Amino acid sequence: MITKNDVINLITKKLPNSYVIVENLKGHDHLQVTVVASEFNGLSLVKQHQLVYSALKEELASEAIHALALKTETPN
């Protein structure tokens, strides 16, 4: 089972300047994740999401994370 802290750590390892919020939607494998990162500046929404998915690649492939609702933003 993956924890909220595991998800936060994986994302911040890939995007060190990010702020991450993780919420359980159903059980521990259906998550809503919001990531605010300066690394997203100038990137399309698709590229932003690809960065986050790459940080969670193994967890998604193994279905430790079964469903992921993702929001990405740049800081104000």
N, CA, C and O atoms as CSV, one atom per row, in Angstrom:
chain,resi,resn,atom,element,x,y,z
A,1,MET,N,N,0.842,-1.186,0.000
A,1,MET,CA,C,0.000,0.000,0.000
A,1,MET,C,C,0.886,1.248,0.000
A,1,MET,O,O,1.841,1.343,0.772
A,2,ILE,N,N,0.567,2.177,-0.852
A,2,ILE,CA,C,1.306,3.427,-0.935
A,2,ILE,C,C,0.635,4.460,-0.018
A,2,ILE,O,O,-0.591,4.530,0.065
A,3,THR,N,N,1.452,5.248,0.658
A,3,THR,CA,C,0.909,6.263,1.561
A,3,THR,C,C,0.950,7.639,0.893
A,3,THR,O,O,1.618,7.839,-0.121
A,4,LYS,N,N,0.219,8.573,1.488
A,4,LYS,CA,C,0.255,9.953,0.998
A,4,LYS,C,C,1.678,10.483,1.020
A,4,LYS,O,O,2.110,11.137,0.071
A,5,ASN,N,N,2.414,10.206,2.097
A,5,ASN,CA,C,3.798,10.676,2.201
A,5,ASN,C,C,4.693,10.072,1.127
A,5,ASN,O,O,5.592,10.745,0.623
A,6,ASP,N,N,4.458,8.802,0.769
A,6,ASP,CA,C,5.222,8.173,-0.314
A,6,ASP,C,C,5.021,8.942,-1.616
A,6,ASP,O,O,5.983,9.230,-2.329
A,7,VAL,N,N,3.779,9.270,-1.919
A,7,VAL,CA,C,3.462,9.998,-3.152
A,7,VAL,C,C,4.127,11.376,-3.130
A,7,VAL,O,O,4.744,11.786,-4.113
A,8,ILE,N,N,4.000,12.076,-2.024
A,8,ILE,CA,C,4.622,13.402,-1.899
A,8,ILE,C,C,6.126,13.307,-2.091
A,8,ILE,O,O,6.715,14.119,-2.804
A,9,ASN,N,N,6.752,12.322,-1.459
A,9,ASN,CA,C,8.209,12.165,-1.580
A,9,ASN,C,C,8.643,11.851,-3.005
A,9,ASN,O,O,9.645,12.388,-3.478
A,10,LEU,N,N,7.909,10.995,-3.690
A,10,LEU,CA,C,8.257,10.658,-5.077
A,10,LEU,C,C,8.148,11.869,-5.993
A,10,LEU,O,O,9.006,12.086,-6.849
A,11,ILE,N,N,7.102,12.651,-5.815
A,11,ILE,CA,C,6.914,13.829,-6.666
A,11,ILE,C,C,7.946,14.901,-6.346
A,11,ILE,O,O,8.510,15.501,-7.261
A,12,THR,N,N,8.204,15.153,-5.069
A,12,THR,CA,C,9.181,16.195,-4.720
A,12,THR,C,C,10.610,15.777,-5.058
A,12,THR,O,O,11.483,16.629,-5.219
A,13,LYS,N,N,10.851,14.484,-5.167
A,13,LYS,CA,C,12.170,14.024,-5.633
A,13,LYS,C,C,12.368,14.425,-7.100
A,13,LYS,O,O,13.456,14.846,-7.493
A,14,LYS,N,N,11.315,14.290,-7.895
A,14,LYS,CA,C,11.359,14.641,-9.322
A,14,LYS,C,C,11.241,16.155,-9.530
A,14,LYS,O,O,11.881,16.716,-10.419
A,15,LEU,N,N,10.424,16.806,-8.708
A,15,LEU,CA,C,10.170,18.243,-8.813
A,15,LEU,C,C,10.474,18.886,-7.454
A,15,LEU,O,O,9.559,19.137,-6.670
A,16,PRO,N,N,11.749,19.150,-7.176
A,16,PRO,CA,C,12.165,19.568,-5.823
A,16,PRO,C,C,11.522,20.853,-5.311
A,16,PRO,O,O,11.421,21.038,-4.098
A,17,ASN,N,N,11.091,21.732,-6.186
A,17,ASN,CA,C,10.507,22.998,-5.743
A,17,ASN,C,C,8.989,22.958,-5.699
A,17,ASN,O,O,8.333,24.000,-5.718
A,18,SER,N,N,8.433,21.760,-5.641
A,18,SER,CA,C,6.975,21.633,-5.736
A,18,SER,C,C,6.304,21.597,-4.368
A,18,SER,O,O,6.911,21.276,-3.346
A,19,TYR,N,N,5.021,21.944,-4.404
A,19,TYR,CA,C,4.116,21.824,-3.260
A,19,TYR,C,C,3.073,20.797,-3.677
A,19,TYR,O,O,2.429,20.955,-4.714
A,20,VAL,N,N,2.900,19.750,-2.881
A,20,VAL,CA,C,2.049,18.627,-3.273
A,20,VAL,C,C,0.980,18.373,-2.219
A,20,VAL,O,O,1.263,18.328,-1.022
A,21,ILE,N,N,-0.259,18.207,-2.690
A,21,ILE,CA,C,-1.377,17.828,-1.824
A,21,ILE,C,C,-1.923,16.501,-2.352
A,21,ILE,O,O,-2.209,16.371,-3.542
A,22,VAL,N,N,-2.065,15.522,-1.466
A,22,VAL,CA,C,-2.596,14.213,-1.847
A,22,VAL,C,C,-3.842,13.930,-1.012
A,22,VAL,O,O,-3.828,14.055,0.212
A,23,GLU,N,N,-4.917,13.547,-1.699
A,23,GLU,CA,C,-6.161,13.185,-1.024
A,23,GLU,C,C,-6.595,11.802,-1.487
A,23,GLU,O,O,-6.512,11.480,-2.672
A,24,ASN,N,N,-7.055,10.995,-0.551
A,24,ASN,CA,C,-7.617,9.688,-0.900
A,24,ASN,C,C,-9.049,9.887,-1.365
A,24,ASN,O,O,-9.858,10.488,-0.658
A,25,LEU,N,N,-9.366,9.384,-2.553
A,25,LEU,CA,C,-10.730,9.465,-3.063
A,25,LEU,C,C,-11.519,8.218,-2.699
A,25,LEU,O,O,-12.708,8.295,-2.387
A,26,LYS,N,N,-10.858,7.072,-2.739
A,26,LYS,CA,C,-11.500,5.795,-2.434
A,26,LYS,C,C,-10.391,4.825,-2.064
A,26,LYS,O,O,-9.554,4.486,-2.900
A,27,GLY,N,N,-10.382,4.390,-0.849
A,27,GLY,CA,C,-9.302,3.512,-0.420
A,27,GLY,C,C,-7.985,4.259,-0.448
A,27,GLY,O,O,-7.951,5.484,-0.329
A,28,HIS,N,N,-6.911,3.524,-0.604
A,28,HIS,CA,C,-5.594,4.165,-0.659
A,28,HIS,C,C,-4.997,4.121,-2.057
A,28,HIS,O,O,-3.861,4.551,-2.254
A,29,ASP,N,N,-5.743,3.612,-3.028
A,29,ASP,CA,C,-5.191,3.511,-4.377
A,29,ASP,C,C,-5.904,4.394,-5.396
A,29,ASP,O,O,-5.549,4.378,-6.574
A,30,HIS,N,N,-6.896,5.158,-4.968
A,30,HIS,CA,C,-7.573,6.149,-5.800
A,30,HIS,C,C,-7.255,7.511,-5.206
A,30,HIS,O,O,-7.752,7.861,-4.135
A,31,LEU,N,N,-6.428,8.277,-5.901
A,31,LEU,CA,C,-5.904,9.508,-5.332
A,31,LEU,C,C,-6.227,10.729,-6.172
A,31,LEU,O,O,-6.336,10.654,-7.396
A,32,GLN,N,N,-6.379,11.849,-5.493
A,32,GLN,CA,C,-6.400,13.150,-6.153
A,32,GLN,C,C,-5.129,13.859,-5.706
A,32,GLN,O,O,-4.877,14.018,-4.512
A,33,VAL,N,N,-4.343,14.278,-6.674
A,33,VAL,CA,C,-3.062,14.918,-6.382
A,33,VAL,C,C,-3.024,16.288,-7.043
A,33,VAL,O,O,-3.307,16.428,-8.233
A,34,THR,N,N,-2.671,17.289,-6.257
A,34,THR,CA,C,-2.463,18.639,-6.766
A,34,THR,C,C,-0.991,18.961,-6.601
A,34,THR,O,O,-0.425,18.796,-5.520
A,35,VAL,N,N,-0.373,19.423,-7.686
A,35,VAL,CA,C,1.043,19.762,-7.656
A,35,VAL,C,C,1.216,21.189,-8.155
A,35,VAL,O,O,0.778,21.532,-9.254
A,36,VAL,N,N,1.855,22.014,-7.343
A,36,VAL,CA,C,2.200,23.378,-7.730
A,36,VAL,C,C,3.718,23.415,-7.827
A,36,VAL,O,O,4.414,23.151,-6.847
A,37,ALA,N,N,4.234,23.744,-9.017
A,37,ALA,CA,C,5.683,23.690,-9.215
A,37,ALA,C,C,6.147,24.752,-10.203
A,37,ALA,O,O,5.526,24.969,-11.243
A,38,SER,N,N,7.231,25.400,-9.862
A,38,SER,CA,C,7.829,26.382,-10.773
A,38,SER,C,C,8.380,25.702,-12.022
A,38,SER,O,O,8.526,26.342,-13.064
A,39,GLU,N,N,8.685,24.414,-11.926
A,39,GLU,CA,C,9.179,23.659,-13.088
A,39,GLU,C,C,8.135,23.578,-14.198
A,39,GLU,O,O,8.477,23.262,-15.338
A,40,PHE,N,N,6.879,23.855,-13.889
A,40,PHE,CA,C,5.809,23.819,-14.892
A,40,PHE,C,C,5.754,25.082,-15.741
A,40,PHE,O,O,5.066,25.096,-16.762
A,41,ASN,N,N,6.456,26.141,-15.353
A,41,ASN,CA,C,6.427,27.393,-16.110
A,41,ASN,C,C,6.786,27.148,-17.568
A,41,ASN,O,O,7.825,26.561,-17.871
A,42,GLY,N,N,5.925,27.597,-18.462
A,42,GLY,CA,C,6.173,27.476,-19.898
A,42,GLY,C,C,5.825,26.120,-20.488
A,42,GLY,O,O,5.971,25.923,-21.694
A,43,LEU,N,N,5.369,25.179,-19.669
A,43,LEU,CA,C,5.025,23.855,-20.178
A,43,LEU,C,C,3.517,23.738,-20.397
A,43,LEU,O,O,2.718,24.331,-19.672
A,44,SER,N,N,3.154,22.969,-21.402
A,44,SER,CA,C,1.731,22.695,-21.631
A,44,SER,C,C,1.205,21.822,-20.488
A,44,SER,O,O,1.980,21.212,-19.751
A,45,LEU,N,N,-0.104,21.772,-20.357
A,45,LEU,CA,C,-0.722,20.938,-19.334
A,45,LEU,C,C,-0.323,19.473,-19.507
A,45,LEU,O,O,-0.086,18.770,-18.525
A,46,VAL,N,N,-0.249,19.018,-20.748
A,46,VAL,CA,C,0.148,17.636,-21.035
A,46,VAL,C,C,1.570,17.382,-20.525
A,46,VAL,O,O,1.821,16.360,-19.886
A,47,LYS,N,N,2.487,18.286,-20.797
A,47,LYS,CA,C,3.879,18.131,-20.343
A,47,LYS,C,C,3.962,18.167,-18.817
A,47,LYS,O,O,4.746,17.431,-18.218
A,48,GLN,N,N,3.157,19.016,-18.196
A,48,GLN,CA,C,3.131,19.074,-16.729
A,48,GLN,C,C,2.696,17.728,-16.160
A,48,GLN,O,O,3.316,17.204,-15.234
A,49,HIS,N,N,1.634,17.179,-16.719
A,49,HIS,CA,C,1.124,15.900,-16.235
A,49,HIS,C,C,2.124,14.783,-16.499
A,49,HIS,O,O,2.282,13.888,-15.670
A,50,GLN,N,N,2.797,14.824,-17.639
A,50,GLN,CA,C,3.794,13.801,-17.950
A,50,GLN,C,C,4.926,13.800,-16.928
A,50,GLN,O,O,5.430,12.736,-16.567
A,51,LEU,N,N,5.328,14.972,-16.461
A,51,LEU,CA,C,6.363,15.048,-15.420
A,51,LEU,C,C,5.915,14.353,-14.142
A,51,LEU,O,O,6.677,13.603,-13.531
A,52,VAL,N,N,4.688,14.605,-13.748
A,52,VAL,CA,C,4.176,13.979,-12.522
A,52,VAL,C,C,4.020,12.476,-12.733
A,52,VAL,O,O,4.405,11.694,-11.864
A,53,TYR,N,N,3.464,12.057,-13.867
A,53,TYR,CA,C,3.316,10.627,-14.143
A,53,TYR,C,C,4.671,9.927,-14.138
A,53,TYR,O,O,4.773,8.787,-13.683
A,54,SER,N,N,5.707,10.586,-14.635
A,54,SER,CA,C,7.035,9.966,-14.655
A,54,SER,C,C,7.567,9.760,-13.241
A,54,SER,O,O,8.324,8.820,-12.997
A,55,ALA,N,N,7.183,10.618,-12.317
A,55,ALA,CA,C,7.601,10.462,-10.924
A,55,ALA,C,C,6.898,9.274,-10.263
A,55,ALA,O,O,7.415,8.689,-9.311
A,56,LEU,N,N,5.721,8.925,-10.773
A,56,LEU,CA,C,4.913,7.858,-10.175
A,56,LEU,C,C,4.813,6.628,-11.085
A,56,LEU,O,O,3.934,5.784,-10.912
A,57,LYS,N,N,5.715,6.543,-12.042
A,57,LYS,CA,C,5.661,5.511,-13.080
A,57,LYS,C,C,5.533,4.091,-12.513
A,57,LYS,O,O,4.652,3.337,-12.928
A,58,GLU,N,N,6.396,3.729,-11.582
A,58,GLU,CA,C,6.374,2.373,-11.028
A,58,GLU,C,C,5.105,2.096,-10.234
A,58,GLU,O,O,4.547,1.001,-10.304
A,59,GLU,N,N,4.653,3.091,-9.480
A,59,GLU,CA,C,3.462,2.917,-8.654
A,59,GLU,C,C,2.207,2.772,-9.509
A,59,GLU,O,O,1.288,2.037,-9.150
A,60,LEU,N,N,2.172,3.472,-10.637
A,60,LEU,CA,C,1.046,3.332,-11.563
A,60,LEU,C,C,1.104,1.985,-12.281
A,60,LEU,O,O,0.073,1.336,-12.459
A,61,ALA,N,N,2.299,1.562,-12.695
A,61,ALA,CA,C,2.455,0.296,-13.416
A,61,ALA,C,C,2.097,-0.899,-12.531
A,61,ALA,O,O,1.506,-1.870,-13.004
A,62,SER,N,N,2.450,-0.828,-11.259
A,62,SER,CA,C,2.173,-1.934,-10.336
A,62,SER,C,C,0.763,-1.871,-9.763
A,62,SER,O,O,0.335,-2.776,-9.046
A,63,GLU,N,N,0.041,-0.795,-10.084
A,63,GLU,CA,C,-1.298,-0.512,-9.587
A,63,GLU,C,C,-1.341,-0.283,-8.078
A,63,GLU,O,O,-2.384,-0.458,-7.448
A,64,ALA,N,N,-0.194,0.112,-7.496
A,64,ALA,CA,C,-0.208,0.617,-6.124
A,64,ALA,C,C,-1.081,1.876,-6.112
A,64,ALA,O,O,-1.762,2.178,-5.132
A,65,ILE,N,N,-1.035,2.602,-7.246
A,65,ILE,CA,C,-1.979,3.692,-7.508
A,65,ILE,C,C,-2.847,3.216,-8.663
A,65,ILE,O,O,-2.377,3.062,-9.790
A,66,HIS,N,N,-4.117,2.987,-8.365
A,66,HIS,CA,C,-5.026,2.455,-9.380
A,66,HIS,C,C,-5.644,3.572,-10.218
A,66,HIS,O,O,-5.814,3.426,-11.429
A,67,ALA,N,N,-5.981,4.696,-9.565
A,67,ALA,CA,C,-6.593,5.824,-10.259
A,67,ALA,C,C,-5.978,7.108,-9.722
A,67,ALA,O,O,-5.746,7.254,-8.522
A,68,LEU,N,N,-5.719,8.034,-10.641
A,68,LEU,CA,C,-5.066,9.283,-10.264
A,68,LEU,C,C,-5.777,10.461,-10.926
A,68,LEU,O,O,-5.778,10.591,-12.150
A,69,ALA,N,N,-6.376,11.311,-10.106
A,69,ALA,CA,C,-6.934,12.573,-10.582
A,69,ALA,C,C,-5.859,13.613,-10.324
A,69,ALA,O,O,-5.430,13.797,-9.185
A,70,LEU,N,N,-5.425,14.290,-11.372
A,70,LEU,CA,C,-4.248,15.153,-11.267
A,70,LEU,C,C,-4.569,16.590,-11.643
A,70,LEU,O,O,-5.190,16.858,-12.671
A,71,LYS,N,N,-4.131,17.511,-10.787
A,71,LYS,CA,C,-4.202,18.946,-11.074
A,71,LYS,C,C,-2.785,19.483,-10.973
A,71,LYS,O,O,-2.065,19.185,-10.020
A,72,THR,N,N,-2.390,20.275,-11.956
A,72,THR,CA,C,-1.069,20.907,-11.903
A,72,THR,C,C,-1.211,22.405,-12.103
A,72,THR,O,O,-2.068,22.870,-12.855
A,73,GLU,N,N,-0.350,23.155,-11.414
A,73,GLU,CA,C,-0.381,24.614,-11.495
A,73,GLU,C,C,1.031,25.151,-11.351
A,73,GLU,O,O,1.931,24.486,-10.839
A,74,THR,N,N,1.189,26.377,-11.820
A,74,THR,CA,C,2.429,27.107,-11.539
A,74,THR,C,C,2.161,28.037,-10.362
A,74,THR,O,O,1.024,28.466,-10.164
A,75,PRO,N,N,3.189,28.356,-9.578
A,75,PRO,CA,C,2.966,29.273,-8.443
A,75,PRO,C,C,2.613,30.675,-8.933
A,75,PRO,O,O,3.013,31.068,-10.029
A,76,ASN,N,N,1.878,31.418,-8.140
A,76,ASN,CA,C,1.495,32.784,-8.495
A,76,ASN,C,C,2.681,33.714,-8.414
A,76,ASN,O,O,2.549,34.908,-8.680
